[in-house]
Amino acid sequence: MALDRIQKNLEAYLEEKRMQFPRFYFLSNDELLQILANAADVKSVEKHLNKCFENICGLILIESGGPIPDIGGMISGEREEVEFPRIKMGRQGQGVEQWMKQIETSMQFIL
């Protein structure tokens, strides 16, 4: 019974995250858990970007003087770099879904 309750709560948590950032629906539960567990490690999250955004294979990272680099753009599958306004990653309490929304918004403005 306890395991069923834990599984149900986990499913509800993942659904909440998917509702906050619908592109998470493209990910399996395991992949989404990896992203959420490594939210402060942009490099760990970066490997899942191609499942959330078509033809993005990486991010342009800018040293911020803190432990987490800022995001300054994206890198396509063809290795083209597209810069966009800097996304500050060092904000306390900012979940991965917030900065991924900022990436999505930045992509829309440059198109």
PELINJO-V514762 format. One line per field, one symbol per residue. phi: phi as a letter, one per 40 degrees, with the letter a starting at -180 (. if undefined). psi: psi as a letter, one per 40 degrees, with the letter a starting at -180 (. if undefined). burial: + if it has 9 or more other ideal C-beta (glycine too) atoms within 8 Angstrom, else -. A space follows every 10 residues. Layout:
phi = ???
psi = ???
burial = ???
This chain:
phi = .ccccccccc cccccccccc adccccbcdc cccccccbdc bdcccdcbdc ccbcgbbabc bbcbgbcbcc bbibbcccgc bbcaddbccc ccgccdcccc cccdcccccc c
psi = dddddddddd dddddddddd gdeeeeiidd dddddddfde gdddddeede ddhhfheiih hhheeaehii heaihideeh hhiihhhhee hhehiddddd ddddddddde .
burial = ---------+ +--+--++-- +-++--+-+- ++++++-++- -+-+++-+++ -++--++-++ ++-+---+++ ++++++---- ++-+--+-++ ----+++-++ ++++-++--- -
